[in-house]
Amino acid sequence: MATAAIQTIRSAAPAVLPSLLLCDFGDLKGEVAKLSAAGVGVLHLDVMDGRFVPNLTYGMPIVEGLRRHTDLPLDVHLMISDPLAYAQPMVDAGADMLTFHVEAVRDPVETAGKLRDLGVGVGIALNPDTPLASLGEVVSLVDMVLVMSVEAGFGGQSFNPIALDKLRTLRQEYPDLLLEIDGGIDVNTIGAARAAGCDLFVVGSAIFRQDDYARSIADLNSGIHSESENLASGLKQEDPS
């Protein structure tokens, strides 16, 4: 079943999702206000446990703090070794979508089913070197697939174009599935990701390392919508009617 938040996310797509990992945590309320004013419709949170990935970020208190300041859907990316251990607390804190890594769990189908039982949207993520075949039957149980274009948890990596191949394959095989990309997304890569069929674009430094969030997001949206128009034009040309 799709939650109201998932419907909101679907309606927002194609959309830029700011990754709050680089935001000013001393002024969460102010950061959210600036992003909302720039037209952002969904927020992305990267949760790392220092085990599945080498970095350690934040947990439920940050999710709960954000929820107090916004009604925007919170897309929570669990880069952790035991997603089910923290799933209910994350939902209680205000998460609307929980995405876990196929590499982190023994049984992705079981994990996805238990997450769905919590009444939130469910996503599954895979790293660049992980083949699409590893998803198996779990694709039918999730709302979204997150294709990583860099290795989860490591900074300073270059965009890996293998993500584009995965997106194209997923879009062809699952036309109604939400597709998300994370890692190295900026004005130079976002158009190619959209052309490959992506719906949701997680962006960090291309927003938070800039002086003007609104301008940065507008530039990213321009890249998305230019490719959306190209895709629509291509579909019309293929229409035999």
N, CA and C of each residue as an Amber inpcrd file, in Angstrom:
protein
   723
   0.8380000  -1.1950000   0.0000000   0.0000000   0.0000000   0.0000000
   0.8680000   1.2390000   0.0000000   0.3900000   2.2660000  -0.6890000
   1.1510000   3.5070000  -0.7670000   0.6420000   4.4780000   0.2840000
   1.5510000   5.0390000   1.0330000   1.1690000   6.0320000   2.0210000
   0.9290000   7.3600000   1.3370000   0.3130000   8.2890000   2.0750000
   0.0900000   9.6220000   1.5290000   1.4120000  10.2790000   1.1560000
   2.4440000  10.0290000   1.9480000   3.7530000  10.6160000   1.6670000
   4.3180000  10.0900000   0.3560000   4.1400000   8.8050000   0.0760000
   4.6320000   8.2450000  -1.1820000   3.9050000   8.8720000  -2.3520000
   2.5970000   9.0950000  -2.1920000   1.8470000   9.7610000  -3.2510000
   2.3830000  11.1650000  -3.4700000   2.7360000  11.8450000  -2.3880000
   3.3120000  13.1870000  -2.4970000   4.6450000  13.1400000  -3.2260000
   5.4630000  12.1600000  -2.9090000   6.7610000  12.0170000  -3.5700000
   6.5700000  11.7340000  -5.0530000   5.6320000  10.8480000  -5.3610000
   5.3550000  10.5420000  -6.7670000   4.8990000  11.7900000  -7.5170000
   4.0670000  12.5730000  -6.8680000   3.5480000  13.7810000  -7.5120000
   4.6500000  14.8090000  -7.7350000   5.6460000  14.8130000  -6.8320000
   6.7420000  15.7790000  -6.9470000   7.7210000  15.4170000  -8.0560000
   7.8260000  14.1430000  -8.3750000   8.8140000  13.6910000  -9.3550000
   8.5040000  14.2090000 -10.7620000   9.5680000  14.5210000 -11.5410000
  10.9890000  14.4540000 -11.2000000  11.3770000  15.5940000 -10.2620000
  12.2220000  15.2820000  -9.2940000  12.5050000  16.2720000  -8.2630000
  13.9100000  16.1370000  -7.6990000  14.4490000  17.2820000  -7.2870000
  15.7110000  17.3400000  -6.5600000  15.4360000  17.1280000  -5.0770000
  16.1800000  16.2050000  -4.4520000  16.0650000  15.9490000  -3.0190000
  17.3560000  16.3700000  -2.3300000  17.3530000  17.4910000  -1.6290000
  18.5690000  17.9020000  -0.9260000  18.9630000  16.8740000   0.1340000
  20.2420000  16.4950000   0.1100000  20.7700000  15.5980000   1.1310000
  21.2630000  16.4380000   2.2950000  20.6140000  16.3330000   3.4300000
  20.8810000  17.2340000   4.5400000  22.1810000  16.9420000   5.2840000
  22.9350000  15.9800000   4.8200000  24.1980000  15.6390000   5.4740000
  25.1470000  16.8390000   5.5370000  25.0480000  17.7190000   4.5500000
  25.9510000  18.8690000   4.4780000  25.3150000  20.1670000   4.9620000
  24.1230000  20.0940000   5.5110000  23.4520000  21.3150000   5.9370000
  24.0330000  21.8150000   7.2690000  23.5930000  22.9890000   7.6930000
  24.0080000  23.5670000   8.9700000  23.1190000  22.9920000  10.0650000
  23.6390000  22.0070000  10.7940000  22.8250000  21.3560000  11.8210000
  22.5800000  22.2550000  13.0290000  23.3040000  23.3500000  13.1050000
  23.0390000  24.3150000  14.1700000  21.8440000  25.1970000  13.8680000
  21.3370000  25.1050000  12.6450000  20.1910000  25.9070000  12.2430000
  19.2930000  25.0980000  11.3160000  18.8470000  23.9490000  11.7990000
  17.9950000  23.0830000  10.9780000  16.7290000  23.8060000  10.5190000
  16.1190000  24.5490000  11.4220000  14.8810000  25.2510000  11.0760000
  15.1310000  26.2370000   9.9400000  16.2260000  26.9850000  10.0220000
  16.5470000  27.9440000   8.9850000  16.8680000  27.2720000   7.6570000
  17.5900000  26.1530000   7.7200000  17.9340000  25.4350000   6.5060000
  16.6810000  24.9030000   5.7990000  15.7760000  24.3390000   6.5820000
  14.5360000  23.8270000   6.0060000  13.7220000  24.9570000   5.4020000
  13.6940000  26.0910000   6.0570000  12.9450000  27.2360000   5.5400000
  13.5000000  27.6810000   4.1920000  14.8310000  27.7290000   4.0590000
  15.4480000  28.1340000   2.7970000  15.1570000  27.1240000   1.6890000
  15.2070000  25.8560000   2.0250000  14.9340000  24.8280000   1.0260000
  13.4760000  24.8500000   0.6000000  12.5760000  25.0450000   1.5460000
  11.1510000  25.1300000   1.2240000  10.8730000  26.3280000   0.3300000
  11.5060000  27.4560000   0.6470000  11.3220000  28.6620000  -0.1590000
  11.8360000  28.4640000  -1.5810000  12.8110000  27.5760000  -1.7460000
  13.3630000  27.2940000  -3.0650000  12.5200000  26.2910000  -3.8460000
  11.4410000  25.8120000  -3.2360000  10.5280000  24.9170000  -3.9350000
  10.7900000  23.4400000  -3.7600000  11.6420000  23.0750000  -2.8060000
  11.9280000  21.6590000  -2.5600000  10.6780000  20.9510000  -2.0380000
  10.4370000  19.7330000  -2.5350000   9.2410000  19.0000000  -2.1330000
   9.4870000  17.7940000  -1.2550000  10.7520000  17.3440000  -1.1660000
  11.1170000  16.1510000  -0.3890000  12.5210000  16.3720000   0.1710000
  12.7700000  15.9050000   1.3910000  14.0930000  16.0000000   2.0010000
  14.6960000  14.6040000   2.1510000  16.0120000  14.5220000   1.9530000
  16.7200000  13.2470000   2.0030000  17.6890000  13.2400000   3.1730000
  17.6670000  12.1660000   3.9600000  18.5370000  12.0460000   5.1260000
  19.3910000  10.7900000   5.0100000  20.7080000  10.9640000   5.1350000
  21.6520000   9.8470000   5.0510000  22.0560000   9.4000000   6.4470000
  21.6460000   8.1990000   6.8180000  21.9500000   7.6430000   8.1400000
  23.0420000   6.5890000   7.9810000  24.1820000   6.8090000   8.6310000
  25.3220000   5.8890000   8.5450000  25.7150000   5.4180000   9.9430000
  26.0880000   4.1450000  10.0470000  26.3050000   3.5550000  11.3700000
  27.7600000   3.2930000  11.7270000  28.6920000   3.6090000  10.8260000
  30.0910000   3.3150000  11.1140000  30.4440000   1.8460000  10.9910000
  29.4930000   1.0370000  10.5530000  29.7380000  -0.3990000  10.3850000
  29.5150000  -0.8130000   8.9240000  28.3020000  -0.6560000   8.4350000
  28.0420000  -0.9700000   7.0260000  28.8510000  -0.0440000   6.1180000
  28.9630000   1.2090000   6.5470000  29.8430000   2.1790000   5.8780000
  30.7640000   2.7640000   6.9460000  31.9110000   3.3140000   6.5570000
  32.8870000   3.7490000   7.5500000  32.5460000   5.0400000   8.2620000
  31.5870000   5.7880000   7.7520000  31.2380000   7.0580000   8.3740000
  30.0940000   6.9120000   9.3620000  30.0200000   7.8400000  10.3060000
  28.9610000   7.8640000  11.3100000  28.2680000   9.2190000  11.2180000
  26.9400000   9.1930000  11.0490000  26.2260000  10.4680000  10.9070000
  25.2680000  10.6810000  12.0690000  23.9790000  10.6310000  11.8080000
  22.9880000  10.9680000  12.8280000  21.8970000   9.9030000  12.8810000
  21.0520000  10.0340000  13.9040000  19.9880000   9.0670000  14.0790000
  18.6400000   9.7220000  14.2720000  17.8310000   9.1020000  15.1210000
  16.4430000   9.5260000  15.2760000  16.2650000  10.9660000  15.7490000
  17.1210000  11.4860000  16.6490000  16.8820000  12.8630000  17.1110000
  16.8720000  13.8970000  15.9880000  17.7130000  13.7130000  14.9750000
  17.7270000  14.6570000  13.8530000  16.4510000  14.5100000  13.0220000
  16.0240000  13.2740000  12.8030000  14.7690000  13.0550000  12.0670000
  13.6140000  13.6960000  12.8210000  13.5730000  13.4710000  14.1220000
  12.5090000  14.0420000  14.9460000  12.5740000  15.5710000  14.9390000
  13.7790000  16.1290000  14.9960000  13.9180000  17.5710000  14.9670000
  13.4400000  18.1670000  13.6610000  13.7550000  17.5160000  12.5650000
  13.2790000  17.9890000  11.2690000  11.7660000  17.9230000  11.1720000
  11.2080000  16.8290000  11.6770000   9.7550000  16.6710000  11.5990000
   9.0250000  17.7860000  12.3310000   9.6180000  18.3250000  13.3750000
   8.9760000  19.4240000  14.0930000   8.9160000  20.6960000  13.2540000
   9.7970000  20.7910000  12.2610000   9.9050000  22.0320000  11.5070000
   9.3610000  21.9550000  10.0840000   8.9050000  20.7720000   9.6630000
   8.4210000  20.6730000   8.2880000   7.4240000  19.5430000   8.1280000
   6.5240000  19.7160000   7.1630000   5.5990000  18.6540000   6.7770000
   6.0690000  17.9460000   5.5180000   7.2070000  18.3450000   4.9750000
   7.7230000  17.7040000   3.7680000   8.0420000  16.2370000   4.0410000
   7.8310000  15.3620000   3.0480000   8.2040000  13.9530000   3.2230000
   9.6920000  13.8150000   3.5200000  10.0120000  12.9080000   4.4380000
  11.4030000  12.6390000   4.8090000  11.8120000  11.2730000   4.2650000
  12.7210000  11.2990000   3.3410000  13.2420000  10.1140000   2.6680000
  14.5320000   9.7180000   3.3770000  14.4880000   8.6410000   4.1460000
  15.6110000   8.2650000   5.0080000  16.3700000   7.0800000   4.4110000
  17.6220000   7.3210000   4.0890000  18.4940000   6.3170000   3.4850000
  19.3130000   5.6510000   4.5870000  18.9940000   4.4060000   4.8790000
  19.6380000   3.6700000   5.9670000  20.8730000   2.9390000   5.4570000
  22.0170000   3.5790000   5.5850000  23.2840000   2.9300000   5.2510000
  23.8190000   2.2670000   6.5090000  23.0680000   1.2660000   6.9790000
  23.3730000   0.6170000   8.2500000  23.2640000  -0.8900000   8.0990000
  23.9340000  -1.6100000   8.9800000  24.0250000  -3.0610000   8.8550000
  22.7790000  -3.7970000   9.3380000  21.9520000  -3.1530000  10.1500000
  20.7560000  -3.8140000  10.6780000  19.5690000  -2.8530000  10.5920000
  19.0260000  -2.6570000   9.4020000  17.9530000  -1.6690000   9.2360000
  16.7110000  -1.9470000  10.0690000  16.3840000  -3.2070000  10.2840000
  15.1710000  -3.5160000  11.0370000  15.2860000  -3.1180000  12.5070000
  16.5070000  -3.0720000  13.0430000  16.6890000  -2.7160000  14.4510000
  16.2860000  -1.2800000  14.7240000  16.3730000  -0.4270000  13.6990000
  16.0960000   0.9920000  13.8920000  14.8840000   1.4780000  13.0990000
  14.2200000   0.5690000  12.4070000  13.1160000   0.9590000  11.5410000
  11.9650000   1.6000000  12.3160000  11.4730000   0.9340000  13.3530000
  10.3420000   1.4830000  14.1050000  10.6910000   2.8130000  14.7680000
  11.8630000   2.9320000  15.4250000  12.2250000   4.2380000  15.9720000
  12.3070000   5.3400000  14.9180000  12.7690000   5.0060000  13.7210000
  12.8190000   5.9950000  12.6490000  11.4160000   6.4250000  12.2300000
  10.5190000   5.4690000  12.1400000   9.1300000   5.7910000  11.7970000
   8.5090000   6.6550000  12.8880000   8.7430000   6.2830000  14.1370000
   8.2180000   7.0690000  15.2550000   8.7710000   8.4940000  15.2420000
  10.0060000   8.6470000  14.7640000  10.6300000   9.9700000  14.7110000
  10.0980000  10.8230000  13.5760000   9.4760000  10.1700000  12.5810000
   8.8660000  10.9460000  11.5060000   9.2710000  10.5760000  10.0970000
  10.0240000   9.4890000   9.9170000  10.4220000   9.0740000   8.5730000
   9.2040000   8.6400000   7.7610000   9.1930000   9.0110000   6.4970000
   8.1060000   8.6290000   5.5910000   8.5210000   7.5240000   4.6280000
   9.7930000   7.4760000   4.2890000  10.3410000   6.4500000   3.4060000
  11.6160000   5.9220000   4.0350000  11.7380000   4.5990000   4.0980000
  12.9540000   3.9630000   4.5990000  13.5770000   3.1470000   3.4760000
  14.8250000   3.4620000   3.1630000  15.5470000   2.7410000   2.1170000
  16.7160000   1.9990000   2.7480000  16.7870000   0.6950000   2.5000000
  17.8710000  -0.1220000   3.0350000  18.7130000  -0.6660000   1.8880000
  19.9040000  -1.1250000   2.1980000  20.8100000  -1.6450000   1.1750000
  20.6640000  -3.1510000   1.0210000  20.6000000  -3.5830000  -0.2360000
  20.5020000  -5.0150000  -0.4980000  21.7450000  -5.7320000   0.0160000
  22.8930000  -5.0530000   0.0440000  24.1370000  -5.6720000   0.5070000
  24.1700000  -5.8690000   2.0220000  23.2640000  -5.1880000   2.7400000
  23.3420000  -5.1770000   4.2020000  22.5360000  -6.2830000   4.8710000
  21.6540000  -6.9420000   4.1360000  20.7240000  -7.8740000   4.7800000
  20.8100000  -9.2590000   4.1570000  20.4610000 -10.2460000   4.9640000
  20.4790000 -11.6310000   4.4820000  19.3070000 -11.9160000   3.5720000
  18.1380000 -11.3800000   3.9080000  16.9180000 -11.6680000   3.1600000
  16.2090000 -10.3600000   2.8210000  16.4760000  -9.7720000   1.6510000
  15.8520000  -8.4990000   1.2820000  14.3340000  -8.5560000   1.2310000
  13.7830000  -9.6880000   0.8080000  12.3300000  -9.8120000   0.7280000
  11.6990000  -9.7220000   2.1150000  12.2800000 -10.4250000   3.0630000
  11.7710000 -10.3840000   4.4380000  11.9010000  -8.9710000   5.0120000
  13.0380000  -8.3420000   4.7810000  13.2620000  -6.9920000   5.3020000
  12.2640000  -6.0110000   4.7220000  12.0570000  -6.0720000   3.4130000
  11.1030000  -5.1670000   2.7680000   9.6940000  -5.3820000   3.3010000
   9.3270000  -6.6390000   3.5020000   7.9860000  -6.9330000   4.0110000
   7.7700000  -6.3740000   5.4060000   8.7700000  -6.5010000   6.2640000
   8.6400000  -5.9860000   7.6280000   8.6070000  -4.4580000   7.6460000
   9.3340000  -3.8310000   6.7590000   9.2720000  -2.3770000   6.6660000
   7.9080000  -1.9120000   6.1780000   7.3530000  -2.6170000   5.2100000
   6.0270000  -2.2500000   4.7060000   4.9820000  -2.3380000   5.8100000
   5.1490000  -3.3090000   6.6990000   4.1980000  -3.4810000   7.7990000
   4.1700000  -2.2740000   8.7330000   5.2250000  -1.4400000   8.6750000
   5.2820000  -0.2460000   9.5210000   4.4930000   0.9140000   8.9360000
   3.9940000   0.7440000   7.7120000   3.1530000   1.7710000   7.1130000
   3.8990000   2.8980000   6.4380000   5.1730000   2.6650000   6.0990000
   5.9470000   3.6890000   5.4010000   6.3060000   3.2020000   4.0040000
   6.7910000   4.1390000   3.1830000   7.3120000   3.7510000   1.8960000
   8.6020000   2.9780000   2.0820000   8.8910000   2.0960000   1.1400000
  10.0820000   1.2450000   1.2400000  10.9040000   1.3810000  -0.0330000
  12.1930000   1.6080000   0.1650000  13.1200000   1.6420000  -0.9500000
  14.2360000   0.6550000  -0.7230000  14.8690000   0.2420000  -1.8090000
  16.0400000  -0.6150000  -1.6980000  17.1560000   0.0100000  -2.5160000
  18.3600000   0.0220000  -1.9480000  19.5130000   0.6580000  -2.5800000
  20.5570000  -0.3780000  -2.9380000  21.3580000  -0.0560000  -3.9560000
  22.4790000  -0.9290000  -4.3010000  23.6570000  -0.0820000  -4.7530000
  24.8430000  -0.5260000  -4.3740000  26.0850000   0.1580000  -4.6900000
  26.4830000  -0.0710000  -6.1470000  27.4060000   0.7450000  -6.6710000
  27.7740000   0.6280000  -8.0890000  28.2320000  -0.7580000  -8.5260000
  28.9650000  -1.4630000  -7.6670000  29.4870000  -2.7760000  -8.0550000
  28.4970000  -3.9120000  -7.8320000  27.3380000  -3.5970000  -7.2770000
  26.3330000  -4.6330000  -7.0250000  25.4380000  -4.7910000  -8.2430000
  25.3230000  -5.9900000  -8.8030000  24.5110000  -6.1740000 -10.0150000
  23.0120000  -6.0650000  -9.7300000  22.2740000  -5.6600000 -10.7380000
  20.8230000  -5.5610000 -10.5810000  20.1980000  -6.9070000 -10.2370000
  20.8170000  -7.9840000 -10.6700000  20.2660000  -9.3140000 -10.3850000
  20.1570000  -9.5830000  -8.8910000  20.9480000  -8.8840000  -8.0830000
  20.9080000  -9.0940000  -6.6410000  19.5820000  -8.6460000  -6.0350000
  18.8440000  -7.8180000  -6.7420000  17.5580000  -7.3600000  -6.2160000
  16.5320000  -8.4900000  -6.1980000  16.5670000  -9.3330000  -7.2090000
  15.6510000 -10.4670000  -7.2470000  14.1920000 -10.0700000  -7.1070000
  13.4660000 -10.8210000  -6.2900000  12.0230000 -10.6280000  -6.1540000
  11.6450000  -9.4250000  -5.3020000  12.6150000  -8.8210000  -4.6140000
  12.2850000  -7.7300000  -3.7060000  11.7440000  -6.5100000  -4.4620000
  12.0540000  -6.3960000  -5.7480000  11.5920000  -5.2400000  -6.5200000
  10.0710000  -5.1210000  -6.4760000   9.3780000  -6.2480000  -6.4290000
   7.9140000  -6.2240000  -6.4270000   7.3380000  -5.7580000  -5.0930000
   8.1870000  -5.6440000  -4.0580000   7.7060000  -5.2800000  -2.7270000
   8.0740000  -3.8570000  -2.3270000   8.8360000  -3.1610000  -3.1530000
   9.3110000  -1.8350000  -2.7790000   8.6600000  -0.7580000  -3.6350000
   8.6870000   0.4570000  -3.1070000   8.1690000   1.6050000  -3.8390000
   9.2410000   2.2420000  -4.7090000  10.5030000   2.0200000  -4.3610000
  11.5870000   2.7420000  -5.0150000  12.8770000   1.9320000  -5.0080000
  13.6700000   2.1000000  -6.0590000  15.0320000   1.5840000  -6.0880000
  15.9740000   2.7780000  -6.1370000  16.9280000   2.8080000  -5.2070000
  17.9530000   3.8470000  -5.1540000  19.2320000   3.2860000  -5.7630000
  19.6230000   3.8580000  -6.8920000  20.8420000   3.4420000  -7.5800000
  21.9740000   4.3680000  -7.1520000  22.9650000   3.8150000  -6.4780000
  24.1160000   4.6020000  -6.0430000  25.0760000   4.7830000  -7.2150000
  25.4900000   6.0290000  -7.4500000  26.4820000   6.3080000  -8.4900000
  27.8640000   6.5080000  -7.8900000  27.9640000   6.3560000  -6.5740000
  29.2370000   6.2740000  -5.8510000  29.0580000   5.2150000  -4.7670000
  30.1570000   4.7260000  -4.2280000  30.0730000   3.7380000  -3.1490000
  29.5090000   4.3990000  -1.8960000  28.5150000   3.7910000  -1.2910000
  27.8540000   4.3660000  -0.1220000  28.8530000   4.6240000   0.9970000
  28.7820000   5.8370000   1.5690000  29.5580000   6.1470000   2.7600000
  30.9400000   6.7170000   2.5230000  31.3600000   6.7810000   1.2830000
  32.6920000   7.3010000   0.9780000  32.5780000   8.6330000   0.2530000
  33.2890000   9.6370000   0.7170000  33.2570000  10.9350000   0.0780000
  34.3220000  11.0830000  -0.9880000  34.1880000  12.1310000  -1.8130000
  35.1920000  12.4750000  -2.8010000  35.3080000  11.5320000  -3.9670000
  34.2320000  10.8030000  -4.2960000  34.2800000   9.8690000  -5.4080000
  33.7030000  10.4850000  -6.6720000  34.1560000   9.9760000  -7.8070000
  33.6290000  10.4300000  -9.0890000  32.3590000   9.6780000  -9.4310000
  31.4970000  10.3460000 -10.1640000  30.2490000   9.7390000 -10.6390000
  30.5690000   8.5240000 -11.4990000  29.9500000   7.3940000 -11.1770000
  30.1590000   6.1590000 -11.9270000  29.0180000   5.9770000 -12.9250000
  29.2970000   6.0400000 -14.2300000  28.2250000   5.9570000 -15.2300000
  27.5120000   4.6150000 -15.2750000  28.0160000   3.6120000 -14.5510000
  27.2870000   2.3390000 -14.5050000  25.8910000   2.5350000 -13.9380000
  25.7340000   3.5890000 -13.1220000  24.4140000   3.8910000 -12.5620000
  23.4050000   4.1940000 -13.6670000  23.8490000   4.8230000 -14.7260000
  22.9490000   5.1680000 -15.8290000  22.4620000   3.9040000 -16.5300000
  23.3390000   2.9390000 -16.7160000  22.9350000   1.6700000 -17.3260000
  21.8830000   0.9700000 -16.4700000  22.0960000   1.0100000 -15.1580000
  21.1290000   0.3670000 -14.2600000  19.7820000   1.0730000 -14.3160000
  19.8100000   2.4030000 -14.3350000  18.5630000   3.1480000 -14.4020000
  17.7960000   2.8320000 -15.6820000  18.4880000   2.7770000 -16.8000000
  17.8260000   2.4850000 -18.0710000  17.1750000   1.1110000 -18.0450000
  17.8960000   0.1370000 -17.4950000  17.3420000  -1.2220000 -17.4180000
  16.1220000  -1.2730000 -16.5080000  16.2230000  -0.6530000 -15.3350000
  15.1090000  -0.6480000 -14.3930000  13.8980000   0.0670000 -14.9790000
  14.1170000   1.1810000 -15.6530000  12.9900000   1.9220000 -16.2160000
  12.2770000   1.1110000 -17.2860000  13.0440000   0.3830000 -18.0720000
  12.4460000  -0.4360000 -19.1200000  11.6460000  -1.5950000 -18.5290000
  12.1750000  -2.2060000 -17.4770000  11.5340000  -3.3880000 -16.9150000
  10.4310000  -3.0490000 -15.9130000  10.5410000  -1.8960000 -15.2520000
   9.5670000  -1.5140000 -14.2210000   9.1300000  -0.0610000 -14.4480000
   8.2790000   0.1680000 -15.4250000   7.9340000   1.5480000 -15.8190000
   7.2710000   2.3770000 -14.7300000   6.6510000   1.7320000 -13.7410000
   5.9430000   2.4730000 -12.6930000   6.7280000   2.6040000 -11.3940000
   7.9180000   2.0520000 -11.3450000   8.7270000   2.0780000 -10.1260000
   9.4310000   3.4200000  -9.9850000   9.4240000   3.9810000  -8.7810000
  10.2050000   5.1860000  -8.5260000  11.6890000   4.8360000  -8.5710000
  12.4490000   5.6460000  -9.2890000  13.8930000   5.4450000  -9.3710000
  14.6010000   6.6780000  -8.8340000  15.5940000   6.4310000  -7.9820000
  16.3520000   7.5070000  -7.3380000  17.8390000   7.2830000  -7.5820000
  18.5910000   8.3780000  -7.6870000  20.0410000   8.2800000  -7.8250000
  20.7000000   9.1500000  -6.7670000  21.8400000   8.6850000  -6.2720000
  22.5510000   9.3860000  -5.2030000  24.0470000   9.2540000  -5.4460000
  24.7500000  10.4180000  -5.4100000  26.1940000  10.4090000  -5.5410000
  26.6720000  11.1590000  -6.7670000  27.3400000  12.2860000  -6.5580000
  27.9220000  13.0130000  -7.6750000  26.9180000  13.7020000  -8.5770000
  25.7240000  13.9760000  -8.0670000  24.7110000  14.6270000  -8.8910000
  24.8750000  16.1420000  -8.8250000  25.0700000  16.7440000  -9.9880000
  25.1870000  18.1930000 -10.0980000  24.6520000  18.6020000 -11.4680000
  24.8730000  19.8420000 -11.8660000  24.3190000  20.3010000 -13.1460000
  24.9330000  19.5630000 -14.3280000  26.0830000  18.9330000 -14.1520000
  26.7430000  18.2220000 -15.2470000  26.2760000  16.7790000 -15.3960000
  25.6690000  16.2270000 -14.3650000  25.2680000  14.8120000 -14.4140000
  23.7620000  14.5990000 -14.3170000  23.0260000  15.5950000 -13.8650000
  21.6080000  15.3820000 -13.5840000  20.7980000  15.1480000 -14.8630000
  21.1940000  15.7810000 -15.9680000  20.4830000  15.5820000 -17.2190000
  20.5990000  14.1570000 -17.7180000  21.8010000  13.5980000 -17.6290000
  22.0140000  12.2180000 -18.0720000  21.2170000  11.2430000 -17.2180000
  21.1340000  11.5100000 -15.9150000  20.3510000  10.6380000 -15.0310000
  18.8670000  10.7050000 -15.3780000  18.3830000  11.9020000 -15.6860000
  16.9770000  12.0300000 -16.0830000  16.7280000  11.3160000 -17.4010000
  17.6500000  11.4660000 -18.3590000  17.5040000  10.8070000 -19.6470000
  17.4760000   9.2900000 -19.5010000  18.1510000   8.7790000 -18.4610000
  18.1700000   7.3330000 -18.2060000  16.9020000   6.8430000 -17.5300000
  16.0280000   7.7710000 -17.1220000  14.7490000   7.3790000 -16.5470000
  14.5900000   7.6480000 -15.0710000  15.5340000   8.3780000 -14.4660000
  15.4680000   8.6340000 -13.0290000  14.3640000   9.6370000 -12.6830000
  13.7800000   9.4600000 -11.4880000  12.7110000  10.3350000 -10.9980000
  13.1700000  11.2770000  -9.8960000  14.0530000  10.7960000  -9.0210000
  14.4430000  11.5280000  -7.8190000  15.9630000  11.6310000  -7.7780000
  16.4650000  12.8490000  -7.5190000  17.8860000  13.1290000  -7.6380000
  18.4060000  13.6830000  -6.3180000  19.1640000  12.8730000  -5.5900000
  19.7130000  13.2920000  -4.3030000  20.9430000  14.1600000  -4.5510000
  20.9230000  15.3620000  -3.9820000  21.9860000  16.3300000  -4.2390000
  22.5100000  16.8780000  -2.9140000  23.8290000  16.8830000  -2.7670000
  24.4470000  17.4100000  -1.5570000  25.2320000  18.6730000  -1.8000000
  26.4960000  18.5260000  -2.1980000  27.3880000  19.6840000  -2.3160000
  26.9470000  20.6640000  -3.3810000  26.2690000  20.2030000  -4.4210000
  25.8230000  21.1100000  -5.4800000  24.7500000  22.0760000  -4.9850000
  24.2390000  21.8330000  -3.7810000  23.3250000  22.7870000  -3.1350000
  24.0070000  23.4420000  -1.9430000  24.4760000  22.6270000  -1.0040000
  24.9230000  23.1460000   0.2860000  26.3120000  23.7710000   0.2610000
  27.0790000  23.5340000  -0.7930000  28.3740000  24.1920000  -0.9320000
  28.2570000  25.4690000  -1.7750000  27.0370000  25.8640000  -2.0850000
  26.7900000  27.0620000  -2.8790000  26.2110000  28.1600000  -1.9910000
  26.3750000  29.3940000  -2.4190000  25.8970000  30.5320000  -1.6290000
  24.3880000  30.7200000  -1.7300000  23.8170000  30.3730000  -2.8790000
  22.4000000  30.6320000  -3.1340000  21.6910000  29.3080000  -3.4060000
  20.9980000  28.7690000  -2.3870000  20.3080000  27.4900000  -2.5520000
  19.2770000  27.5540000  -3.6740000  18.5040000  28.6240000  -3.6940000
  17.4150000  28.7270000  -4.6720000  17.9660000  28.6990000  -6.0980000
  19.0440000  29.4320000  -6.3450000  19.6350000  29.4370000  -7.6830000
  20.1970000  28.0610000  -8.0410000  20.8480000  27.4320000  -7.1030000
  21.4080000  26.1040000  -7.3610000  20.3210000  25.0960000  -7.6920000
  19.2450000  25.1250000  -6.9270000  18.1360000  24.1910000  -7.1710000
  17.4610000  24.5030000  -8.4980000  17.3200000  25.7840000  -8.8310000
  16.7300000  26.1630000 -10.1130000  17.5790000  25.6530000 -11.2740000
  18.8960000  25.7530000 -11.1490000  19.7820000  25.2620000 -12.2040000
  19.6670000  23.7420000 -12.3520000  19.5780000  23.0420000 -11.2300000
  19.4110000  21.5920000 -11.2780000  18.0750000  21.2170000 -11.9160000
  17.0250000  21.9330000 -11.5470000  15.7080000  21.6660000 -12.1280000
  15.6920000  21.9390000 -13.6230000  16.4490000  22.9190000 -14.0560000
  16.5230000  23.2050000 -15.4930000  17.1020000  22.0100000 -16.2440000
  18.1260000  21.3980000 -15.6570000  18.7090000  20.2110000 -16.2640000
  17.7330000  19.0540000 -16.3340000  16.9500000  18.8900000 -15.2710000
  15.9370000  17.8260000 -15.2510000  14.8790000  18.0760000 -16.3170000
  14.3470000  19.2820000 -16.3340000  13.1930000  19.5450000 -17.1950000
  13.5730000  19.6260000 -18.6650000  14.8110000  20.0020000 -18.9670000
  15.2550000  19.9740000 -20.3510000  15.2390000  18.5440000 -20.8780000
  15.7210000  17.6120000 -20.0640000  15.7030000  16.2070000 -20.4740000
  14.2870000  15.6460000 -20.4810000  13.4220000  16.1220000 -19.5570000
  12.0320000  15.6670000 -19.5500000  11.3400000  16.0530000 -20.8510000
  11.6220000  17.2540000 -21.3340000  11.0340000  17.6910000 -22.6010000
  11.5590000  16.8510000 -23.7610000  12.8440000  16.5150000 -23.7110000
  13.4110000  15.6660000 -24.7550000  12.7790000  14.2820000 -24.7400000
  12.5600000  13.7460000 -23.5260000  11.9310000  12.4340000 -23.4120000
  10.5120000  12.4620000 -23.9520000   9.7650000  13.5030000 -23.6010000
   8.3930000  13.6290000 -24.0710000   8.3460000  13.7610000 -25.5860000
   9.2840000  14.5100000 -26.1460000   9.3470000  14.6800000 -27.5960000
   9.6460000  13.3570000 -28.2780000  10.5580000  12.5910000 -27.6890000
  10.8920000  11.2910000 -28.2560000   9.7180000  10.3350000 -28.2400000
   8.9230000  10.3600000 -27.1660000   7.7500000   9.4920000 -27.0820000
   6.7200000   9.8540000 -28.1440000   6.5340000  11.1600000 -28.3830000
   5.5810000  11.5910000 -29.4110000   6.0110000  11.1120000 -30.7950000
   7.3220000  11.1730000 -31.0640000   7.8200000  10.7390000 -32.3570000
   7.6390000   9.2370000 -32.5660000   7.6850000   8.4730000 -31.4560000
   7.5280000   7.0270000 -31.5410000   6.0800000   6.5980000 -31.6230000
   5.1450000   7.5020000 -31.3140000   3.7190000   7.1770000 -31.2830000
   3.2220000   6.9750000 -32.7060000   2.8100000   5.7380000 -33.0700000
   2.3900000   5.4690000 -34.4480000   1.0950000   6.1580000 -34.8230000
   0.3210000   6.6050000 -33.8140000  -0.9300000   7.2750000 -34.1220000
  -0.6820000   8.6950000 -34.6050000
